[in-house]
């Protein structure tokens, strides 16, 4: 297992390789038969630093505490994530909050697990988030047309 891991690291430093560390065999995978190997961040840093040292280049550092968002749920992210720039007026802040509520409604309709509840593209394009009309807090979709 250790030899396979070392071979995988070696192949990763070359940029591509199969899960067992060998080059692609021409079957499946990317064009040319090569397969990509995704490494955990720590292994990637080791491989890239080994590659950089061989080329006398600056290496990369392991990123500690990498965290893109503090929120785990989409409603929390959309309602609490700070805007790109501060709003000049209360009206701008309210308009931004309305756009975010409309976006959440729109995304929720598209991501329904039950296919019978999920919006069709024809239904989705009628949503205020897409049309730009005022979002009132409720969006009732028109029934889906039967398939022809």
C-alpha positions in Angstrom: 0.0 0.0 0.0 2.9 2.4 0.8 4.5 1.7 -2.5 1.2 2.4 -4.3 0.9 5.7 -2.4 4.4 6.7 -3.3 3.8 5.8 -6.9 0.6 7.9 -6.8 2.5 10.8 -5.4 5.2 10.4 -8.1 2.5 10.3 -10.8 0.7 13.3 -9.2 3.9 15.4 -9.3 3.9 14.7 -13.1 0.4 16.1 -13.1 -1.6 13.0 -14.2 -1.9 9.4 -13.4 -4.3 6.6 -12.6 -5.4 5.6 -9.1 -2.6 3.0 -8.9 0.0 5.6 -9.9 0.6 4.3 -13.4 0.0 6.3 -16.5 -3.4 5.9 -18.2 -3.7 2.8 -20.3 -5.8 4.3 -23.1 -9.0 2.9 -21.8 -11.6 5.3 -20.4 -10.6 8.5 -18.7 -9.5 11.6 -20.5 -8.6 12.0 -24.2 -5.4 10.1 -24.8 -6.2 7.6 -22.1 -4.8 9.7 -19.2 -6.7 9.7 -15.9 -6.5 12.5 -13.3 -5.6 11.7 -9.7 -7.1 13.9 -7.0 -5.0 14.2 -4.0 -5.7 15.4 -0.4 -4.3 18.9 0.1 -1.4 17.7 2.2 -0.3 15.2 -0.4 -0.7 17.8 -3.2 1.5 20.2 -1.4 4.3 17.6 -0.9 4.1 16.6 -4.6 4.1 20.3 -5.8 7.0 21.2 -3.5 9.0 18.2 -4.8 8.3 19.3 -8.3 9.2 23.0 -7.5 12.5 22.0 -5.8 13.5 20.0 -8.9 13.0 23.1 -11.0 14.5 25.5 -8.4 11.2 27.3 -8.1 9.2 28.6 -5.1 6.9 25.9 -3.6 3.4 26.1 -2.2 2.2 26.1 1.4 -0.5 24.1 3.1 -3.5 26.3 3.6 -4.6 26.1 7.2 -8.2 26.8 8.3 -9.4 27.1 4.7 -13.1 28.1 5.0 -15.0 29.7 2.2 -18.3 30.3 4.1 -19.2 30.1 7.7 -22.7 28.8 6.9 -23.7 25.2 6.2 -27.2 25.8 4.9 -28.1 27.7 1.7 -30.8 30.0 3.4 -28.2 31.0 6.0 -25.6 31.7 3.4 -27.9 33.8 1.2 -29.4 35.8 4.1 -26.2 36.4 6.2 -23.3 36.5 3.8 -22.0 40.1 3.6 -22.5 42.0 0.3 -19.6 42.9 -1.9 -19.9 46.5 -1.0 -21.7 48.4 1.7 -25.1 49.8 0.8 -25.4 53.6 0.6 -29.0 53.6 1.6 -31.6 51.5 3.5 -33.5 51.1 0.2 -30.4 49.5 -1.5 -30.1 47.2 1.5 -33.7 46.1 1.3 -33.5 45.6 -2.5 -30.5 43.4 -2.0 -32.3 41.4 0.7 -35.3 41.0 -1.7 -33.0 39.8 -4.5 -31.5 37.2 -2.1 -34.9 36.0 -1.0 -36.0 35.7 -4.6 -32.8 33.8 -5.4 -33.4 31.4 -2.5 -36.9 30.7 -3.7 -35.7 30.2 -7.2 -32.9 27.8 -6.3 -35.2 25.9 -3.9 -37.7 25.3 -6.7 -35.0 24.0 -9.0 -33.5 21.7 -6.4 -36.6 19.9 -5.2 -35.7 16.2 -4.8 -39.1 15.0 -5.9 -39.3 15.3 -9.7 -43.1 15.9 -9.5 -42.4 19.0 -7.2 -39.3 20.2 -9.1 -39.9 23.0 -11.6 -39.6 22.5 -15.3 -37.5 25.1 -17.2 -40.7 26.6 -18.6 -42.0 27.1 -15.0 -38.7 28.4 -13.7 -38.3 31.2 -16.3 -41.5 32.7 -14.9 -40.0 33.3 -11.5 -39.4 36.9 -10.4 -35.7 36.2 -9.9 -35.5 35.6 -13.7 -38.1 38.1 -14.9 -37.0 40.9 -12.6 -40.5 41.6 -11.3 -41.1 42.3 -7.6 -40.8 39.2 -5.4 -43.6 39.1 -2.9 -42.5 36.1 -0.9 -44.6 33.5 -2.7 -44.3 32.2 -6.2 -47.0 29.8 -7.4 -45.8 27.9 -10.5 -48.3 27.2 -13.3 -48.9 23.5 -13.7 -46.5 21.8 -16.0 -47.9 21.1 -19.5 -48.3 17.4 -20.3 -45.6 16.0 -22.5 -46.6 15.6 -26.1 
